[in-house]
Amino acid sequence: MKKTIFFLLFIAIGMTSCNTTSIQSTEEVQEFIIGKWHDETVESGGVITYYRFEITAQEIKCWKQIAFLDGTGTGLKGDDKWEEQTPVALSIGNVQAEPANNQSYEKKYRTLGDCSYGTYTFEHNSKFGNSLNFKDNNSVNSDTECVLEKGWEY
């Protein structure tokens, strides 16, 4: 019985470790980030910015769509046109760290690409795990930061 419990515990720990990405490994970070991602932000004045990203082994592509809340605050107006931003070469930088303080947890991150319109990072937070983030330098509120979700579906 003890061997069975030990074996099950060993398998559970092994499976859990398979679901995490080591920020120390460039290959694992690349495997985590490749694919399609999305997010949306609600800005002051009723502006909503939708983002779509496609990351390949060579580059990061970004598309933006902007909509406005109508006068009732429930509907959207604007066109359905996605504007493609200039692609960014994928460049997985070195691991950097921000120490924990009273209000946050230790965060390690790697810059993935930097351009005039924003910054891409892969982050590992000691409490919340891994995330892919985008900081938009050209948003309505300037310096809007998004935590991206996998896929293009909203």
N, C-alpha and C positions, 0 to 999 in steps of 0.2 A: 504494500500500500504506500509506504514512504517513497519507494522508487517511482511509483506512478505519479504521485504528487510532484516530486522533484522534476520528473520528465515533463509534465504539463507546464510547470512553472518555467522551466528552461525554454520550452517552445514558445510560451507567451512572451518572454523577454526577447527572444530572438525575433519574433514577428514584429514586436513593437520597434525594435531597433531598425528593422527593414523599412519602416515607414518614415524615417527621419532622414534628412539630407545633411551631410556634414558640410558646414561652411568652410572647413579647411580644404576640402577636395574640390578643385576646379571642375573636374569631370562631373561630380554629383550636382554641383550648382548648375552647370550647363544642362544636365538632364532634367532638373527640376523646372527650369525657366522656359525651355523650348516649347512652343505651342502658341495657342491663341488665348488672350486675356482681355478683361474689360473692367470698367468701373464707371461710376457717374458721380458728379458732385453737384450739390445745390449751393449756389452762391448768393450773395446779397442782391437784392433787387429782383429776385425771382428768376435768375439765370441758371439754367441747368446745362452742364457740359457732360456729354457722353464721350467715353474714350473706348477705342478698340486698339489692341496691340497684337502684332504677330512677331514672334521671336524665332529666328532660325539660328543655326550655328555661326552665321556670318554677321547678321544685322538685326536691328530692332526697327519695326515699322509701326507708326502710330497714325491713327485717324481720329479726328475730333468732329463732333456734331454739337451745335449749340441750339437750345430751345429756350423759350421764355414762357413763364406762367402767364395765362391770360388774365384779364381783369377780375375774374371770379376766384382765381387762385386754385382752380381745380383742373383746368385744361392747359394744353401746351400749344404754342404757336411758333412757327418757324419752318424752315424747309427741312427735308429729309436728306440733305446733302452731307455726305461725310467728306471732310477736308483732310487729305493726306499730308502729314508733316514730313519733313525731310528725314529719310532713313538715317539711322545711327549705326555705325560699326559696333558690333558686339565686342566688348573688351572687358573681360572679367578681371577686376583689379585685385589688389592684395586685401587680406582681412584687416579691418580696422575695428576698434572697440570703443564703446562709450560705457564707462563704469556706471554701476547702479547708484542711485541716490534715494532720498526719502520717498520720492513719488514715482520712481520708475525701476525697471529691472535692467540688468546688464544687457546690452545690445551689441552684437557684432554684425558687421555689414561689409559688403563688397560693392563697389561702384561697377555698374555694367556698361554704362554709356553716358556721356555728358554732351549736351548740345545747347544751342542758343535758346531753345524752347523748353528745356527741362533736363532732369537728371533721373536715371534709372538705378535702383539699388536692389540687391538681394539682402535681406536682413534675417538674422536669427536673434530672437528675444528669448532670454532664459525662462520666461514664464509662458509665452504664447507660441513659441516655435518659429517656423520659417514663413517669410512673406516676400512678395515681389512688390516693390513700391515705385511710384512715379511722382516726381515733384514738377508741377507745371509752372514755369516762370511767366507764362503769358496769359494766365487766367484772369478773370474779372477782379478777384481779390488778391491777385499775385501770390505766388508761393503756395498754391494749393497742393496738398500732398494726398495721394490716393494709395490705398492698399488694394491691389488688383485681385480679381477673382478669375479662375480658370474658365475658358470658353468665351463665346461672344454672346450668349443668351443673357437677356436681362430679366 
